[in-house]
Amino acid sequence: MDVNQVLARAFASVVVSIDLTDDDDIDPDVATDILEPAAALFRGLSEEGRREVTSLMLQCAELEDNPERKRAILELPEAIGLLSED
């Protein structure tokens, strides 16, 4: 696994863990404040960069055994704005 794959998998793991955490454990506003700066960095990528990160996220989903986490990872590219067109 190359460094980009490791970073993508680590990012996906953290984001999905935050996303799936009960609102009583992590306030949704705090979760957004934590994740928004990273999402903004991804949105600043070129179209090619967005495609590459999306591909890495899909690879992460393939490696996930937990169905709920897998679904959340599959939704991640859209959730962080990788699929939106500027």
TALIN-V524874 format. One record per backbone hydrogen bond with DSSP energy under -0.5 kcal/mol. NH is the residue of the N-H (numbers start at 0). CO is the residue of the C=O. Records with the same first field share a line. If there is no record, write none. Layout:
# TALIN-V524874
NH=CO / CO
This chain:
# TALIN-V524874
5=1
6=2
7=3
8=4
9=5
10=6
11=7
12=8
13=9
14=10
15=11
16=12
17=13
18=14
19=15
20=16 / 17
24=21
25=21
30=26
31=27
32=28
33=29
34=30
35=31
36=32
38=34
39=35
40=36
41=37
42=38
43=39
44=41
49=45
50=46
51=47
52=48
53=49
54=50
55=51
56=52
57=53
58=54
59=55
60=56
61=57
62=58 / 59
63=59 / 60
66=64
69=65
70=66
71=67
72=68
73=69
74=70
75=71 / 72
76=72
78=74
79=75
80=77
81=76
82=76
